[in-house]
Amino acid sequence: MHAITIPEFGGPEALVWAEVPDPVPGGGEVLVEVVASAVNRADVMQRKGFYPPPSGAPLYPGLECSGRIAALGPGVSGWAVGDEVCALLAGGGYAEKVCVPVGQLLPVPEGLDLASAAALPEVTATVWSNVFMVAHLRPGETLLVHGGGSGIGTMAVQLAKAVGARVAVTAGSKDKLEHCRELGADILIDYREQDFVEELQKVTGGAGADVILDIVGAKYLARNVEALAVNGRLVIIGLQGGSKAELDLGALLTKRAAVMGTALRSRPLAEKAAIIAAVREHVWPLISGGRVRPVVDRVLPMRSAPEAHRVVEEGSHVGKVLLTV
């Protein structure tokens, strides 16, 4: 088969479409013929040499895909060759074929085309596991999402609104904020021109956010704690603003707040399977019912992975950038 390889770490040009050995499904795995994959920030970090795949994962980038089952490994039941699926991966989505642990498979939601389904697994698993399973966002609470125009941000807005929460977002352009408004965001903050803590407190009457989903990390740590409501929960899922910062424990104690950090790619298979099961139970009906949808900025051929990475690094896109085989 062919896959996007990384012979040497570097810029987008380091991504090379090359012939590689065909994968063979092991026990509890299925072989998927890939129709589409999606670009995530983790893929960019892997290309640069900063985010190696977990032990045993394919070396090729790609944390999600959609396609058709081509073969079943030993011990697999409940699925058949030819089934149209999408899947959460530890790597290997930028390829013609990939082996997937059966617990990380999802059926394509009713009414959605196969290629667009590639935009779902990573963002739905990330948002549902962090905002709902970890931070326990409840109806009537306020969620602040940093990077509202990203794939994760556009999904977080929709899911939070679907359960009856109020949603605030930060983004760096009026166009991105307008997209967030169309998805249901209630509070729009241009982080280039406005202070998100001041704006949030103004709109909430000084209460702040009950849950904050943060992709920035160190740069925003102190401000995020300041923006939290009493009993608030800050969930950090990215480090775009650095990994080390000083934390005022007094402020945290006064607010009886919690700061949590999570990662998805390196979790054990059982934990990923539990998250995927929860996504199928809670999120898939919302997608099939038309209340939630994947937001796709553009679709490019898999061979154009370098161009796709340039788009993601520039940050002008809204939602997901897909790669099709």
Stockholm file with secondary structure:
# STOCKHOLM 1.0

chainA/1-325         MHAITIPEFGGPEALVWAEVPDPVPGGGEVLVEVVASAVNRADVMQRKGFYPPPSGAPLYPGLECSGRIAALGPGVSGWAVGDEVCALLAGGGYAEKVCVPVGQLLPVPEGLDLASAAALPEVTATVWSNVFMVAHLRPGETLLVHGGGSGIGTMAVQLAKAVGARVAVTAGSKDKLEHCRELGADILIDYREQDFVEELQKVTGGAGADVILDIVGAKYLARNVEALAVNGRLVIIGLQGGSKAELDLGALLTKRAAVMGTALRSRPLAEKAAIIAAVREHVWPLISGGRVRPVVDRVLPMRSAPEAHRVVEEGSHVGKVLLTV
#=GR chainA/1-325 SS CEEEECSSCCSGGGCEEEECCCCCCCTTEEEEEEEEEECCHHHHHHHHTSSCCCTTSCSSCCSEEEEEEEEECTTCCSCCTTCEEEEECSSCCSBSEEEEEGGGEEECCTTCCTTGGGGSHHHHHHHIIIIIIISCCCTTCEEEEESTTBHHHHHHHHHHHHTTCEEEEEESSHHHHHHHHHHTCSEEEETTTSCHHHHHHHHTTTCCEEEEEESSCGGGHHHHHHHEEEEEEEEECCCTTCSCCCCCHHHHHHTTCEEEECCSTTSCHHHHHHHHHHHHHHTHHHHHTTSSCCCEEEEEEGGGHHHHHHHHHHTCCCBEEEEEC
#=GC SS_cons         CEEEECSSCCSGGGCEEEECCCCCCCTTEEEEEEEEEECCHHHHHHHHTSSCCCTTSCSSCCSEEEEEEEEECTTCCSCCTTCEEEEECSSCCSBSEEEEEGGGEEECCTTCCTTGGGGSHHHHHHHIIIIIIISCCCTTCEEEEESTTBHHHHHHHHHHHHTTCEEEEEESSHHHHHHHHHHTCSEEEETTTSCHHHHHHHHTTTCCEEEEEESSCGGGHHHHHHHEEEEEEEEECCCTTCSCCCCCHHHHHHTTCEEEECCSTTSCHHHHHHHHHHHHHHTHHHHHTTSSCCCEEEEEEGGGHHHHHHHHHHTCCCBEEEEEC
//
